[in-house]
């Protein structure tokens, strides 16, 4: 199954194996910088290392048997499927004793790792998905319009509209009133075509709910077309690309991805700046791991910011699911908390479950000065 939506991660994060640990497996399967033999060797080392780790872990017999079965199933799956595998990353989540199995084909290469924890380790999936916005790219001129859906590096033609706008009159013989009448007629037809295109763009937004809108057209046509867009679309119009309706989808994709990369980089810079600004004025922000976990527990967090690959062990209440760095008992129910391998992953899951936005910030960034983690708040208590 291909990873393509936040809903998939939300559903995965809901799985709780309780007393039986879940195995989360990530493998870099990209053949750009490694051979098939190197991928197989990485897989073998990863499985064998974790088989030995399971034997040394202080777990119940049932838990050890389940984890051993997970590793065996993962190894057999890879043996059957990796030979002709075309994706650059693979993620598998398994809990044999609970008959749970889920695999995802990834469009980005993950770090080779296996995590044993009470629930699936979804943080890498969240980081991958956070890099992608569903984008509608509209290429339009006076004769033709094409709409493309662009998501996770793939492009699909959504709609194609042809107009009947006459060409501009360039010959002699049209003078005075008649010449102006023809110009008004052409302008009216062009306006009607652009209005139809703007309406269709809004219809496509309602159907596909894209995040961004890119426009490919001349400066002259942009000034005529953009005012016709619905206010919702004007907010999503993020930039222009150099493309014409007759250009190949590959060219449209390349131009769109270049613009996306620029926008994502700027977006990350801006959200860190906003976070720091709120902190400095004592506004709607909190920094550091303890403060961040506290705000996630109270539901105040609107956006979680975390440095990519930042990791810390922590604790979680098995009853309330509240997150802690080192508290041995839950402050809410006084139940004994349990250790977790990566409290950052639990924080990402908690943010997703509560509808908070998650931003994975690539290092180096100024977020490091504030403990590599923080939150922008909905409100402040």
C-alpha positions as CSV (number, residue, x, y, z in Angstrom):
1,X,0.0,0.0,0.0
2,X,1.3,3.4,-0.9
3,X,1.5,6.0,1.9
4,X,-0.5,9.0,0.7
5,X,-2.7,10.5,3.4
6,X,-2.7,11.7,7.0
7,X,-5.7,9.5,7.6
8,X,-3.5,6.4,7.0
9,X,-1.1,7.5,9.8
10,X,-4.0,8.3,12.1
11,X,-5.5,4.9,11.7
12,X,-2.1,3.2,12.2
13,X,-1.5,5.3,15.3
14,X,-4.8,4.0,16.8
15,X,-3.5,0.5,17.0
16,X,-2.6,-0.4,20.6
17,X,-1.0,-3.8,21.4
18,X,-1.2,-3.2,25.1
19,X,1.1,-5.7,26.8
20,X,2.4,-7.2,23.5
21,X,5.1,-5.1,21.7
22,X,4.7,-4.0,18.1
23,X,7.5,-4.2,15.6
24,X,8.1,-1.2,13.3
25,X,10.4,-1.8,10.4
26,X,11.9,0.7,8.0
27,X,14.2,-0.1,5.1
28,X,15.9,2.1,2.5
29,X,15.3,0.4,-0.8
30,X,16.5,3.1,-3.1
31,X,18.8,1.8,-5.9
32,X,20.2,5.2,-6.7
33,X,23.2,5.0,-4.3
34,X,23.2,1.3,-3.4
35,X,23.1,-2.0,-5.2
36,X,20.5,-4.8,-4.7
37,X,23.2,-6.8,-2.9
38,X,23.9,-3.9,-0.5
39,X,20.1,-3.6,0.2
40,X,20.0,-7.4,0.9
41,X,23.0,-7.1,3.2
42,X,21.5,-4.2,5.2
43,X,18.3,-6.2,5.6
44,X,20.1,-9.3,6.8
45,X,22.2,-7.3,9.3
46,X,19.1,-5.4,10.6
47,X,17.1,-8.6,11.1
48,X,20.0,-10.5,12.7
49,X,20.9,-7.7,15.1
50,X,17.4,-7.4,16.3
51,X,16.9,-11.1,16.7
52,X,19.8,-11.1,19.0
53,X,18.4,-8.0,20.8
54,X,15.0,-9.8,21.4
55,X,16.8,-12.6,23.1
56,X,18.5,-10.3,25.5
57,X,15.4,-8.2,26.3
58,X,13.7,-8.7,29.7
59,X,10.3,-9.7,28.3
60,X,7.7,-12.3,28.8
61,X,7.9,-15.5,26.8
62,X,4.8,-14.5,24.9
63,X,6.3,-11.1,24.0
64,X,9.6,-12.7,22.8
65,X,7.7,-15.2,20.7
66,X,5.6,-12.5,19.1
67,X,8.6,-10.3,18.2
68,X,10.5,-13.3,16.8
69,X,7.5,-14.1,14.6
70,X,7.4,-10.4,13.5
71,X,11.0,-10.5,12.4
72,X,10.5,-13.9,10.6
73,X,7.4,-12.6,8.8
74,X,9.2,-9.4,7.7
75,X,12.2,-11.3,6.5
76,X,10.0,-13.7,4.4
77,X,8.1,-10.7,3.0
78,X,11.2,-9.0,1.9
79,X,12.6,-12.2,0.4
80,X,9.5,-12.5,-1.8
81,X,9.1,-8.9,-2.8
82,X,12.3,-7.0,-2.8
83,X,13.7,-8.4,-6.0
84,X,11.3,-6.5,-8.2
85,X,10.6,-3.7,-5.7
86,X,10.6,-0.3,-7.4
87,X,9.9,2.1,-4.5
88,X,12.7,3.8,-2.6
89,X,11.5,2.9,0.9
90,X,9.5,0.2,2.8
91,X,7.8,0.4,6.1
92,X,6.2,-2.6,7.9
93,X,4.3,-2.8,11.2
94,X,3.6,-6.1,12.8
95,X,2.3,-7.6,16.0
96,X,2.0,-11.4,15.4
97,X,0.1,-12.2,18.6
98,X,-2.6,-9.6,17.7
99,X,-2.7,-10.7,14.0
100,X,-1.7,-7.1,13.0
101,X,0.2,-6.5,9.8
102,X,0.5,-3.3,7.7
103,X,3.0,-2.3,5.0
104,X,3.6,0.9,3.2
105,X,5.5,1.7,0.0
106,X,7.4,5.0,0.6
107,X,8.3,7.8,-1.9
108,X,11.3,8.9,0.3
109,X,14.1,6.7,1.7
110,X,13.9,6.1,5.5
111,X,16.8,5.3,7.8
112,X,17.2,1.6,8.3
113,X,15.7,0.8,11.7
114,X,13.6,-1.6,13.7
115,X,11.7,-0.3,16.8
116,X,10.0,-2.5,19.4
117,X,7.3,-0.5,21.2
118,X,3.7,-0.7,22.5
119,X,2.4,0.9,19.3
120,X,3.6,1.6,15.7
121,X,6.5,4.0,15.3
122,X,4.9,6.5,13.0
123,X,7.2,9.5,13.2
124,X,9.1,8.8,10.0
125,X,5.8,8.5,8.1
126,X,4.6,11.8,9.5
127,X,7.9,13.4,8.5
128,X,7.5,12.1,4.9
129,X,3.9,13.2,4.6
130,X,4.7,16.6,6.0
131,X,6.9,17.3,3.0
132,X,4.0,17.0,0.5
133,X,1.2,19.3,-0.3
134,X,-1.5,18.2,-2.7
135,X,-1.2,20.7,-5.5
136,X,-3.3,21.7,-8.5
137,X,-1.3,23.2,-11.3
138,X,-3.4,25.1,-13.9
139,X,-1.8,25.9,-17.3
140,X,-3.9,28.4,-19.3
141,X,-3.7,30.6,-22.3
142,X,-6.4,32.2,-24.5
143,X,-7.3,29.0,-26.3
144,X,-6.8,26.2,-23.8
145,X,-6.6,25.2,-20.1
146,X,-5.2,22.1,-18.4
147,X,-5.5,21.1,-14.7
148,X,-3.0,18.7,-13.2
149,X,-3.0,17.0,-9.8
150,X,0.5,16.8,-8.4
151,X,1.2,14.8,-5.3
152,X,4.2,12.8,-4.0
153,X,6.1,13.4,-7.1
154,X,3.4,12.1,-9.5
155,X,1.3,14.1,-12.0
156,X,-2.2,13.3,-13.2
157,X,-4.3,15.3,-15.7
158,X,-7.6,16.3,-14.0
159,X,-9.4,18.3,-16.7
160,X,-8.9,19.8,-20.1
161,X,-10.9,22.8,-21.4
162,X,-10.7,24.3,-24.9
163,X,-12.0,27.8,-25.6
164,X,-13.4,29.5,-28.8
165,X,-11.7,32.8,-28.3
166,X,-11.0,34.4,-31.8
167,X,-7.4,35.4,-32.6
168,X,-6.5,39.0,-32.3
169,X,-7.1,41.0,-35.5
170,X,-3.8,41.9,-37.0
171,X,-4.8,42.8,-40.5
172,X,-5.7,46.2,-41.9
173,X,-9.2,47.2,-42.9
174,X,-10.7,47.3,-39.5
175,X,-10.9,50.9,-38.4
176,X,-12.8,53.1,-36.1
177,X,-16.0,51.8,-34.6
178,X,-15.8,48.3,-36.3
179,X,-12.3,47.7,-35.0
180,X,-13.3,48.6,-31.4
181,X,-16.4,46.4,-31.7
182,X,-14.3,43.4,-32.7
183,X,-11.8,44.1,-29.9
184,X,-14.7,44.3,-27.3
185,X,-16.1,41.0,-28.7
186,X,-12.7,39.2,-28.4
187,X,-12.3,40.6,-24.9
188,X,-15.8,39.4,-23.9
189,X,-15.1,35.9,-25.2
190,X,-11.8,35.8,-23.4
191,X,-13.4,36.9,-20.2
192,X,-16.1,34.2,-20.5
193,X,-13.4,31.5,-21.1
194,X,-11.4,32.7,-18.1
195,X,-14.6,32.8,-16.0
196,X,-15.4,29.2,-17.0
197,X,-11.9,28.2,-16.1
198,X,-12.1,29.9,-12.7
199,X,-15.4,28.1,-12.0
200,X,-14.0,24.7,-13.0
201,X,-10.9,25.4,-10.8
202,X,-13.2,25.9,-7.8
203,X,-15.2,22.8,-8.7
204,X,-11.9,20.8,-8.7
205,X,-11.0,22.3,-5.4
206,X,-14.3,21.2,-3.8
207,X,-13.7,17.7,-5.2
208,X,-10.0,17.2,-4.5
209,X,-9.3,19.6,-1.6
210,X,-5.8,20.6,-2.8
211,X,-3.6,22.6,-0.6
212,X,-1.8,24.8,-3.1
213,X,-2.6,26.2,-6.5
214,X,0.1,26.9,-9.1
215,X,-0.6,28.9,-12.3
216,X,1.2,28.7,-15.6
217,X,0.3,31.6,-17.9
218,X,1.6,34.9,-19.3
219,X,1.7,38.1,-17.2
220,X,-1.1,39.6,-19.3
221,X,-3.4,36.6,-18.8
222,X,-2.6,36.3,-15.1
223,X,-3.8,39.9,-14.4
224,X,-7.1,39.0,-16.2
225,X,-7.6,35.5,-14.7
226,X,-6.5,35.8,-11.1
227,X,-9.2,38.3,-10.0
228,X,-11.9,35.8,-11.2
229,X,-10.7,33.1,-8.7
230,X,-12.9,32.3,-5.7
231,X,-11.4,33.8,-2.4
232,X,-10.6,30.3,-1.2
233,X,-8.5,29.8,-4.3
234,X,-6.7,33.1,-4.0
235,X,-5.5,32.0,-0.6
236,X,-4.1,28.8,-2.1
237,X,-2.5,30.5,-5.1
238,X,1.2,30.1,-4.2
239,X,3.0,31.1,-7.4
240,X,3.5,30.9,-11.1
241,X,5.5,28.5,-13.2
242,X,6.8,28.8,-16.8
243,X,4.6,26.4,-18.8
244,X,2.1,26.4,-21.6
245,X,-0.9,24.1,-22.2
246,X,1.1,22.3,-25.0
247,X,4.0,21.4,-22.7
248,X,4.5,17.8,-21.7
249,X,3.3,16.6,-18.2
250,X,7.0,15.9,-17.4
251,X,7.9,19.5,-17.9
252,X,4.9,20.7,-15.9
253,X,5.8,18.3,-13.1
254,X,9.5,19.5,-13.1
255,X,8.5,23.2,-12.9
256,X,5.9,22.5,-10.2
257,X,8.3,20.5,-8.1
258,X,11.0,23.2,-8.3
259,X,8.4,25.8,-7.0
260,X,7.3,23.4,-4.3
261,X,10.8,22.9,-3.0
262,X,11.3,26.7,-2.8
263,X,8.0,27.2,-1.0
264,X,8.6,24.3,1.5
265,X,12.0,25.7,2.5
266,X,10.5,29.2,3.0
267,X,7.6,27.7,4.9
268,X,9.9,26.0,7.4
269,X,11.9,29.1,7.9
270,X,8.8,31.2,8.5
271,X,7.2,28.9,11.1
272,X,10.5,28.7,13.1
273,X,10.6,32.5,13.0
274,X,7.0,32.8,14.2
275,X,7.7,30.3,17.0
276,X,10.8,32.2,18.2
277,X,8.9,35.5,18.0
278,X,6.0,34.2,20.1
279,X,8.5,32.9,22.7
280,X,10.4,36.2,22.9
281,X,7.2,38.1,23.6
282,X,5.8,35.6,26.0
283,X,3.0,34.7,23.5
284,X,1.5,31.5,22.2
285,X,4.5,29.2,22.2
286,X,6.4,26.9,24.5
287,X,9.8,25.3,24.1
288,X,11.8,22.4,25.5
289,X,10.7,18.8,25.8
290,X,9.0,19.0,29.3
291,X,7.0,22.1,28.4
292,X,6.0,20.7,25.0
293,X,4.8,17.4,26.5
294,X,2.8,19.4,29.1
295,X,1.1,21.4,26.4
296,X,0.3,18.4,24.3
297,X,-1.2,16.7,27.4
298,X,-3.5,19.7,28.1
299,X,-4.6,20.0,24.4
300,X,-3.2,23.6,24.1
301,X,-0.8,22.6,21.2
302,X,-1.8,23.9,17.7
303,X,1.5,23.0,15.9
304,X,4.3,20.8,17.1
305,X,7.8,21.7,15.8
306,X,10.5,19.1,16.1
307,X,14.0,18.7,14.7
308,X,14.2,15.7,12.3
309,X,15.8,12.7,13.9
310,X,15.8,14.3,17.4
311,X,15.0,11.4,19.8
312,X,14.6,10.9,23.6
313,X,13.3,8.1,25.8
314,X,10.4,8.9,28.0
315,X,7.4,7.6,29.9
316,X,3.6,7.3,29.2
317,X,0.6,6.7,31.4
318,X,-1.0,3.4,30.3
319,X,-4.4,4.6,31.4
320,X,-4.5,8.3,30.5
321,X,-2.0,8.2,27.6
322,X,-0.4,11.3,29.1
323,X,3.2,11.9,28.1
324,X,6.1,12.5,30.4
325,X,9.9,12.9,30.3
326,X,10.8,11.2,33.6
327,X,7.7,11.2,35.9
328,X,7.3,7.8,37.5
329,X,3.6,8.3,38.3
330,X,0.9,10.0,36.2
331,X,0.0,13.4,37.7
332,X,-3.6,12.8,36.7
333,X,-4.4,9.3,37.9
334,X,-1.3,8.5,40.0
335,X,-0.8,5.2,38.0
336,X,2.8,4.1,37.4
337,X,4.0,5.3,34.1
338,X,5.7,3.0,31.6
339,X,9.0,3.5,29.6
340,X,8.9,4.2,25.9
341,X,11.8,4.0,23.5
342,X,11.1,7.4,21.9
343,X,8.9,10.0,23.6
344,X,9.2,12.2,20.5
345,X,7.3,9.6,18.4
346,X,4.6,9.5,21.1
347,X,4.4,13.2,21.0
348,X,4.0,13.1,17.2
349,X,1.2,10.5,17.6
350,X,-0.5,12.6,20.3
351,X,-0.4,15.7,18.1
352,X,-1.9,13.8,15.1
353,X,-4.7,12.3,17.2
354,X,-5.6,15.7,18.6
355,X,-5.7,17.3,15.2
356,X,-2.5,19.4,15.7
357,X,-0.2,20.2,12.9
358,X,3.3,18.6,12.9
359,X,6.3,20.3,11.4
360,X,9.5,18.3,11.1
361,X,12.4,20.8,10.8
362,X,15.5,19.9,9.0
363,X,18.8,20.7,10.9
364,X,20.6,22.9,11.2
365,X,17.9,25.4,12.4
366,X,17.4,27.9,15.2
367,X,15.0,25.3,16.8
368,X,18.2,23.7,18.2
369,X,18.6,26.6,20.6
370,X,15.3,25.8,22.2
371,X,15.8,22.1,22.9
372,X,15.0,20.9,19.3
373,X,11.3,20.8,20.1
374,X,8.4,23.2,20.8
375,X,4.8,24.1,20.2
376,X,2.7,27.0,18.9
377,X,-0.4,27.2,21.0
378,X,-4.1,27.5,20.3
379,X,-4.5,29.3,23.6
380,X,-2.6,29.8,26.8
381,X,-3.6,28.7,30.3
